[in-house]
Amino acid sequence: MIDTDLIHKALANPLRRDILAWLKVPAEAFPGRFVDLGRGVPVHAIQARSGLSQSTVSVHVALLVEARLLVSTRVGQWIFLARNEEVIRSFAEQLSLHL
């Protein structure tokens, strides 16, 4: 089950929508910084692309993870982020059915 209210809250911010768009095609959004290890994009690459502080990006990422739009994977000291396509697809289907 998805929390549509939380997803709407997450999508209300342009940076969070940008992050989701960047992660849709990470090789294009992060040229020279992205190496596909099957885990997603490291948080520091998102922070660098946004030009915002690490703490600001962390707050935005945390809401996307809480809404289950992103999946976070820790590998040692690194945190990788990837889109949760199943949740995104389910939300889009619910949106098209109810609006």
C-alpha positions in Angstrom: 0.0 0.0 0.0 1.3 3.5 -0.8 0.7 6.7 1.1 -0.6 9.0 -1.6 -0.8 12.0 0.7 2.9 11.6 1.6 3.8 11.2 -2.1 1.9 14.3 -3.0 3.8 16.2 -0.2 7.1 14.8 -1.6 6.2 15.9 -5.1 5.2 19.4 -4.1 8.8 20.5 -4.0 10.7 21.2 -7.3 14.0 19.9 -6.0 12.5 16.5 -5.1 10.9 16.3 -8.5 14.3 17.1 -10.1 15.9 14.4 -8.0 13.4 11.8 -9.3 14.0 13.0 -12.9 17.8 12.8 -12.5 17.5 9.3 -11.2 15.3 8.2 -14.1 18.4 8.3 -16.4 21.3 8.7 -14.0 24.0 8.2 -16.7 22.7 11.4 -18.4 22.1 13.4 -15.3 25.5 12.6 -13.7 28.0 12.2 -16.6 31.5 11.4 -15.4 30.2 11.0 -11.8 28.0 8.0 -12.2 29.2 4.4 -12.4 26.4 1.9 -12.4 27.0 -0.5 -9.6 23.4 -1.7 -9.6 22.6 0.3 -6.4 21.8 3.7 -7.8 23.5 7.0 -7.4 25.6 8.1 -4.4 24.0 10.9 -2.4 27.1 13.1 -2.8 26.5 13.2 -6.6 23.0 14.4 -6.0 24.2 17.0 -3.6 26.9 18.2 -6.1 24.4 18.4 -8.9 21.9 20.4 -6.8 24.5 22.9 -5.6 22.9 22.8 -2.1 24.3 21.8 1.2 24.5 18.2 2.3 22.0 18.8 5.1 19.5 20.4 2.8 19.7 17.6 0.3 19.5 15.0 3.1 16.1 16.5 4.3 14.7 16.3 0.7 16.0 12.8 0.2 14.7 11.6 3.5 11.1 12.6 2.5 11.5 10.9 -0.8 12.6 7.7 1.0 9.8 8.0 3.6 7.3 8.3 0.7 8.9 5.2 -0.8 9.7 7.0 -4.0 13.4 6.3 -3.5 15.2 3.2 -2.2 18.3 3.9 -0.1 21.1 1.4 0.1 24.1 1.7 2.4 27.4 0.2 1.3 30.1 0.9 3.8 30.2 4.7 4.2 28.3 5.3 0.9 24.6 5.7 0.6 23.1 5.0 -2.9 19.7 6.1 -4.1 17.5 4.6 -6.8 13.9 5.2 -7.9 11.3 2.8 -6.6 9.6 2.2 -9.9 6.9 -0.1 -8.5 5.7 2.7 -6.1 5.9 5.4 -8.8 4.0 3.2 -11.2 1.3 2.4 -8.6 0.9 6.1 -7.7 0.6 7.1 -11.3 -2.1 4.4 -11.8 -4.0 5.5 -8.8 -3.8 9.1 -9.9 -5.2 8.3 -13.3 -8.0 6.3 -11.8 -9.1 8.9 -9.2 -8.6 12.2 -10.9 
